[in-house]
Amino acid sequence: MGQEIKGKIAYVTGASSGIGRSTVLELAKEGVNVGLIARTETKLLEVAKKAEALGVKASIATADIANMEEVEQAIATLEKNLGAADILINNAGIGLRGSFLETDPKDWKHTFEVNVFGTYHVTRAVLPQMIEKDKGDIINISSSSGLKGTAGSTSYSASKFAVQGMTEALMQEVRHNNIRVFTLNPSLVATELAFGDKLDEQDKEKFMQPEDLAEYMVAQLKLHPRIFIKQSLQWATNPF
Ligand SMILES: NC(=O)c1ccc[n+]([C@@H]2O[C@H](COP(=O)([O-])OP(=O)(O)OC[C@H]3O[C@@H](n4cnc5c(N)ncnc54)[C@H](OP(=O)(O)O)[C@@H]3O)[C@@H](O)[C@H]2O)c1
């Protein structure tokens, strides 16, 4: 039942920390070769080294995903070093807090530039190769705030709703090419994005961990290619 993912090639954005970092390492444990994208080279190198120690090939490429040219260069680098992606995990994102009127218009726009346009830029660069292979998996990390509006995070919620719409529409366009496109929608995960510099003060065990999401993604990727869960919501058992 299901499928082997060993030997596949996965590109992961936001691979330098949090959920992306854990996802790279979980995929590497499964024998998947990994391409890592984020802005911070030193952190990417550290994660890539850990992945290689698990016996897979790893390649890094720095890019601000809001910038289409940087993304195109990064994907070209990963293709040259690893080959075309079988799996794309659009995980990079920012989480701006602030109510509708409080939030500076520039910050509102920037949230969309990273969370929505960033996801678009990376997918646009990777998708033609998947269509050529006539198979692939694209996982977009949205959020529980992308399914239900969260007061005090209006720009973040709006951007993650946009990711849902883009995912659903693209999924309908490319399911005939055997490409599975779906979202994961986690509630609070113990990372810097959720807790900022207060992360170390949290009782982290109460919240989902980045590695929980990583294991969840691997389980979905191992499903038989004829099936996928097109949208799912991940909740912590007892966080409060
Ligand atoms: N933590 C939660 O509670 C939670 C809940 C629901 C959904 N999510 C989603 O999960 C995803 C990962 O979040 P996380 O919690 O793991 O956060 P995190 O620890 O802050 O990691 C965010 C990652 O995105 C990268 N990144 C940010 N802006 C970027 C840009 N402009 N270009 C390229 N890379 C960029 C960061 O790397 P660099 O700084 O090195 O670029 C980092 O690797 C996000 O999409 C977030 O919205 C998180």
The ligand as an SDF file (V2000), in Angstrom:
LIG
                    3D

 48 52  0  0  0  0  0  0  0  0999 V2000
    4.0610   28.4310   14.0850 N   0  0  0  0  0  0  0  0  0  0  0  0
    2.7430   28.4170   13.9780 C   0  0  0  0  0  0  0  0  0  0  0  0
    2.0040   28.4580   14.9710 O   0  0  0  0  0  0  0  0  0  0  0  0
    2.1030   28.3000   12.6240 C   0  0  0  0  0  0  0  0  0  0  0  0
    0.7290   28.0180   12.5560 C   0  0  0  0  0  0  0  0  0  0  0  0
    0.1200   27.9320   11.3150 C   0  0  0  0  0  0  0  0  0  0  0  0
    0.8510   28.0990   10.1640 C   0  0  0  0  0  0  0  0  0  0  0  0
    2.1860   28.3720   10.2510 N   0  0  0  0  0  0  0  0  0  0  0  0
    2.9220   28.5690    8.9870 C   0  0  0  0  0  0  0  0  0  0  0  0
    4.0010   27.6910    8.9320 O   0  0  0  0  0  0  0  0  0  0  0  0
    5.0310   28.2370    8.1070 C   0  0  0  0  0  0  0  0  0  0  0  0
    6.3870   28.1350    8.8120 C   0  0  0  0  0  0  0  0  0  0  0  0
    6.3300   28.8790    9.9950 O   0  0  0  0  0  0  0  0  0  0  0  0
    7.2040   28.5780   11.2820 P   0  0  0  0  0  0  0  0  0  0  0  0
    6.2680   28.6200   12.4170 O   0  0  0  0  0  0  0  0  0  0  0  0
    8.0680   27.4060   11.0890 O   0  0  0  0  0  0  0  0  0  0  0  0
    8.0240   29.9420   11.3280 O   0  0  0  0  0  0  0  0  0  0  0  0
    9.5730   30.3110   11.4880 P   0  0  0  0  0  0  0  0  0  0  0  0
   10.2420   29.4160   12.4590 O   0  0  0  0  0  0  0  0  0  0  0  0
    9.5810   31.7750   11.6940 O   0  0  0  0  0  0  0  0  0  0  0  0
   10.1560   29.9900   10.0200 O   0  0  0  0  0  0  0  0  0  0  0  0
    9.8340   30.7490    8.9170 C   0  0  0  0  0  0  0  0  0  0  0  0
   10.7470   30.3580    7.7870 C   0  0  0  0  0  0  0  0  0  0  0  0
   10.4080   31.1320    6.6160 O   0  0  0  0  0  0  0  0  0  0  0  0
   11.5900   31.7530    6.1170 C   0  0  0  0  0  0  0  0  0  0  0  0
   11.2270   33.0170    5.4940 N   0  0  0  0  0  0  0  0  0  0  0  0
   10.5400   34.0610    6.0560 C   0  0  0  0  0  0  0  0  0  0  0  0
   10.4130   35.0630    5.1780 N   0  0  0  0  0  0  0  0  0  0  0  0
   11.0170   34.6480    4.0390 C   0  0  0  0  0  0  0  0  0  0  0  0
   11.2320   35.2470    2.7700 C   0  0  0  0  0  0  0  0  0  0  0  0
   10.7970   36.4830    2.4910 N   0  0  0  0  0  0  0  0  0  0  0  0
   11.9030   34.5550    1.8270 N   0  0  0  0  0  0  0  0  0  0  0  0
   12.3690   33.3120    2.0930 C   0  0  0  0  0  0  0  0  0  0  0  0
   12.1850   32.6810    3.2610 N   0  0  0  0  0  0  0  0  0  0  0  0
   11.5270   33.3470    4.2300 C   0  0  0  0  0  0  0  0  0  0  0  0
   12.4900   31.9110    7.3330 C   0  0  0  0  0  0  0  0  0  0  0  0
   13.8630   31.9160    6.9630 O   0  0  0  0  0  0  0  0  0  0  0  0
   14.8020   33.2020    6.7750 P   0  0  0  0  0  0  0  0  0  0  0  0
   14.4460   34.1710    7.8630 O   0  0  0  0  0  0  0  0  0  0  0  0
   16.1590   32.6210    6.8700 O   0  0  0  0  0  0  0  0  0  0  0  0
   14.4800   33.7130    5.4150 O   0  0  0  0  0  0  0  0  0  0  0  0
   12.2120   30.6310    8.0850 C   0  0  0  0  0  0  0  0  0  0  0  0
   12.9730   29.5710    7.5770 O   0  0  0  0  0  0  0  0  0  0  0  0
    4.6050   29.6890    7.7950 C   0  0  0  0  0  0  0  0  0  0  0  0
    4.0390   29.7430    6.5000 O   0  0  0  0  0  0  0  0  0  0  0  0
    3.5260   29.9560    8.8380 C   0  0  0  0  0  0  0  0  0  0  0  0
    2.5820   30.9020    8.4340 O   0  0  0  0  0  0  0  0  0  0  0  0
    2.8420   28.4830   11.4390 C   0  0  0  0  0  0  0  0  0  0  0  0
  1  2  1  0
  2  3  2  0
  2  4  1  0
  4  5  1  0
  4 48  2  0
  5  6  2  0
  6  7  1  0
  7  8  2  0
  8  9  1  0
  8 48  1  0
  9 10  1  0
  9 46  1  0
 10 11  1  0
 11 12  1  0
 11 44  1  0
 12 13  1  0
 13 14  1  0
 14 15  2  0
 14 16  1  0
 14 17  1  0
 17 18  1  0
 18 19  2  0
 18 20  1  0
 18 21  1  0
 21 22  1  0
 22 23  1  0
 23 24  1  0
 23 42  1  0
 24 25  1  0
 25 26  1  0
 25 36  1  0
 26 27  1  0
 26 35  1  0
 27 28  2  0
 28 29  1  0
 29 30  1  0
 29 35  2  0
 30 31  1  0
 30 32  2  0
 32 33  1  0
 33 34  2  0
 34 35  1  0
 36 37  1  0
 36 42  1  0
 37 38  1  0
 38 39  2  0
 38 40  1  0
 38 41  1  0
 42 43  1  0
 44 45  1  0
 44 46  1  0
 46 47  1  0
M  CHG  2   8   1  16  -1
M  END
$$$$
